[in-house]
Amino acid sequence: MKRKHILSHIFIWISVAVALFPILFVFVHSFMEPGEIVGRYSSEIMESNVSDFSSHNIHFVRFGLLPEHPTLEQYKQLLLESPQYLRMFWNSVILVVPILLGQCVIAPLAAYGFENIRWKYKEAIYFMYIIVMLMPTQILLVPNFIVAGWLNIRDSYLAIILPAMFHPLGVFLIRQQLKSFPKECMEAAALDGAGAFQIYRQIVRPNLSSVVAALVVLLFADNWNIIDQAVVFVTELYENPLSVYLGSVAAEEPGMFFAVSVFYLIPALLVFLYGQDKLADGIALSAVRM
């Protein structure tokens, strides 16, 4: 048993190291000089990397974790000399914040309705919700594109924000928690004359904080990394979120790629660190109950 215990710990630590290494690699490389990055990882011939070319002009990458001369030059270029990245960062914020706010309002109300309001076709509609939730984003792009054309919002952020605000994931998670919510509390409130919305506002909603917080963390991660919808609906280059433009940085400005990646990673990391306990609690409370 002792040997099994040691082997399991070794396996866990190896897994953690493998998972964290890409983040550590990007973070450390963000302190490299732009010229050092270009010299190490591009095919451009420079004085610093000419020895890394073979006789057939094949470039051999000089892989290394630590920078030769640590510097903040990448961050200086990013924050002071390249305003397009800051603009795209705020484009991402403008997309994500309304989605999160909309979900925090709509998903608890919809879940409360599905769980507590009696209606003949309620479960059939909820089943359709689950089907939509399981569909890949790429399949939903076509109907979203058509509807956005009908609403005349095809070339605006609304074409991305509105479908995301009504994504079924939040309704599913919150309804699973409501299945274990004591019905006696709502029945007692109804006997005292409280209406359905008053019961929701004063009794149900205050007890959904953990699962709503978990939902915010999950949706932030999903929508902060939005790509497909932005590629389809955003036509102007500088209206794109940073997630879309990040792939072009390596080709256009490789000397800044690692700093831009860290800059892009920080909000998601902060949200996860702040909400990790709530995420665990919310998922546990939303465990599927038959």
Long-range contacts (C-beta under 8 A, 24 or more apart in sequence): 23-265, 24-65, 25-65, 26-258, 26-261, 26-262, 26-265, 27-258, 27-262, 28-65, 28-66, 28-67, 29-67, 29-258, 30-74, 30-75, 30-258, 30-259, 30-261, 30-262, 31-67, 31-70, 31-71, 31-72, 31-74, 32-67, 32-68, 32-69, 32-70, 32-71, 32-74, 32-258, 33-67, 33-68, 33-69, 33-71, 33-73, 33-255, 34-73, 34-74, 34-77, 34-254, 34-255, 34-256, 35-255, 36-67, 36-68, 36-69, 37-254, 37-255, 37-257, 37-258, 38-254, 38-255, 40-64, 41-254, 42-254, 74-255, 74-256, 74-258, 74-259, 75-259, 77-255, 77-256, 77-259, 78-256, 78-259, 78-260, 78-263, 82-253, 82-256, 84-238, 84-245, 85-242, 85-245, 85-260, 85-263, 87-238, 88-238, 88-240, 88-241, 88-242, 88-244, 88-245, 89-242, 89-263, 89-264, 91-238, 91-239, 91-240, 91-241, 91-242, 92-224, 92-226, 92-241, 92-242, 92-243, 94-157, 95-157, 95-160, 95-161, 95-223, 95-226, 95-230, 95-241, 96-220, 96-223, 96-224, 98-161, 98-165, 99-161, 99-164, 99-165, 99-219, 99-223, 100-216, 100-219, 100-220, 100-223, 102-161, 102-164, 102-165, 102-166, 103-164, 103-165, 103-167, 103-170, 103-215, 103-216, 103-219, 104-212, 104-215, 104-216, 106-165, 106-166, 106-170, 107-170, 107-171, 107-173, 107-174, 107-212, 107-215, 108-170, 108-174, 108-200, 108-204, 108-205, 108-208, 108-212, 109-200, 110-170, 110-171, 111-170, 111-171, 111-172, 111-173, 111-174, 111-175, 111-178, 112-174, 112-178, 112-200, 112-204, 114-171, 114-175, 115-175, 115-178, 115-179, 115-181, 116-178, 116-186, 116-196, 117-196, 126-175, 129-168, 129-171, 129-172, 130-168, 130-172, 132-168, 133-167, 133-168, 133-169, 133-172, 137-228, 137-229, 138-228, 141-228, 141-229, 141-232, 144-229, 145-232, 145-233, 148-233, 154-233, 155-233, 155-234, 155-235, 156-233, 157-233, 157-234, 157-239, 159-229, 159-233, 160-226, 160-229, 160-230, 160-233, 160-234, 163-229, 164-219, 164-223, 164-229, 167-219, 169-215, 169-218, 169-219, 170-215, 170-219, 173-211, 173-214, 173-215, 173-282, 173-283, 173-286, 174-208, 174-211, 174-212, 174-215, 174-286, 176-286, 176-287, 176-288, 176-289, 177-208, 177-211, 177-282, 177-285, 177-286, 178-204, 178-208, 179-289, 180-285, 180-289, 181-207, 209-278, 210-278, 210-281, 210-282, 210-285, 211-282, 211-285, 211-286, 212-282, 213-275, 213-278, 213-279, 213-282, 214-275, 214-278, 214-279, 214-280, 214-281, 214-282, 214-283, 214-286, 215-282, 216-271, 216-275, 217-271, 217-272, 217-275, 217-276, 217-278, 217-279, 218-279, 220-268, 220-271, 221-268, 221-271, 221-272, 224-267, 224-268, 225-268
